[in-house]
Amino acid sequence: MNLLPRRSLLAVAAVVDIAYHARPTPIAAKTLAARHGLPPRHLETLLQVLVRAGILKGVRGPRGGYELARERRRISIADIVRAALGEGEDGRDAEPSEDGSALVSEVVTPMIRSASEGFLERLGEISVDELCREAERRAVFGDPRPTYDFTI
């Protein structure tokens, strides 16, 4: 059972893909969309959300695309999930739920929120760097990345 919506999973996959491939040039949204079998317009809106959250940086121009806005070891999966879900600074949903049920508002919602906070706390312990290293170990992108020898 997966507790994250597809949008959050795509956001995590996009950030990890960018972290893995964005050296020395940024990754174009079209390239990223093709790699994940998505329409570029669908992915572009998600990438813009991640730019506004300070996770990605958009680079304009013919060789433009997306790159990480900070070191991959300083980006947690919880950061990405919060951005993708559109949560506010305090970690709560941007749109408050309006339900007339006392059971939902006084019992169910607080218990689910508590469990969600624990889940996000655990996701906060996982960095993009860890996922990149695991992707490299499992060779999920095919051939291993080239190693550069700077010996002259």
N, C-alpha and C positions, 0 to 999 in steps of 0.2 A: 504494500500500500504506500503510495506516494502522497505526502502531505502538502507538497507545493503545487500551485497551479502551473500549467504549461508555460505561461508567460514568465514566471520566475525561473523555471528550468532553462528556457531559451536565453534569458538574460545571463544566467550563470555560464551557460555554454558559450555565449558570444564573448563574454569578458575573458574566459579562459582561452578561447581560440585566439583572440586578439593578443593576449599576453604571450601566448605560445609562438605566434607567427609574426608579430609586428616589429621585427628587427630586420633590417635597418629602416624599413619604410612602413608607414601606416597601412592598415588593411581596409580596402574598399568595402562598402556595404554590399555591393554586388557579389564580390568574392565570398564574403562571409555567408550571404544568403544562399549562394550556390552550394557551398560546402555543407550546409545544414538543410538543404532542400526546402527553402522558404522563399516566398515572394519578397523581393527587395523592399517594397513599400511597407510591408508588415514589419520587417525587421528594423527599418529606418526609424520608425516611431519609437520603438523600444530603445534603440541606440541613443536617440535624442534625450530620452528620459535619463539614461545613464550618464550622458554628458552633463545635464542639469544637476544631477546628484554629485558631480565631481569625481565620478569613477572613471569615465572615459574623457578623452579630449578629441574634438573633431579638428581635422586638419584639412583646410581647403586647398583647391588647386588640382591640376592634372594628376599629380601623384598623391593626392589627398586620401583621406580615409579616417580611420579611428585608431587611437593608441591609448594606452593607459595614462590616466592623469596623475597617478602616483605609483610607487613601487608595488609590484604584485604581492609582495609579502605583507604589505600594509592595507590590502583590500581583503575584507572578510566576505564570506558567502552571505552572511547576514546583511552586510551593507548593500549588496546587490539585490537581495530579496526584498529588503525594505524599499529600495528605489523602484523596483519593478511593481511592487504592490501599491505604490503611491502612498505610503505611510508618511505621516508627519514626523517632525523632529522628536516627538516624545514616544514614537514607536506605535502610536495608535492610528487606526484608519483615518484617512483624510475626511471621509464622509461618515458622520455618526449614524448608527442604526436607530431607527425609530420603530419600535415594536411595542404594542400595547400589552404584551404578556408579562406579568410579574415574574413568572417562572423563568422566562428567557432573560429578562433584564437583571434580575436579582440573583439567579443561581447559575443558569447555563452560561451566559456570556462571561461572567467573572471567572468561572472555572476554565472555560476554553481559553480565555485571554491569559490566564496563569500558565496553562500548558503551552500555549503559543510562545510566551516569553521565554520559557525554559528551552523550547525548541530553537528559537532564534539565538538564545545565549550559546547553545552548542554550535550552531552554524557560525557564530562569531569567533569560534575557536579554530575554524578551518579557513585557511588563506587561499587565495588564487594561486600562489606559489606552490602550495601542496598539491592542488589539482593539476597544475602544469607538470610537476614532477611525476605524478601518477600517470598522466596521459603519455608522457615520454617513456616511462617504464613499460607501459602496455602497448606502445607504438600505435596509438589510435589514429594517428594521422598518416600512417604508412611508414615510409622510410624514416629512419632516425634523422634528426636535424644534423646538418653538416657541422663539423667541428673545424674551426679555423686555426691554422698554424701561422703565427706571425713571425716565425724564424726566417731570417734572410740569409 
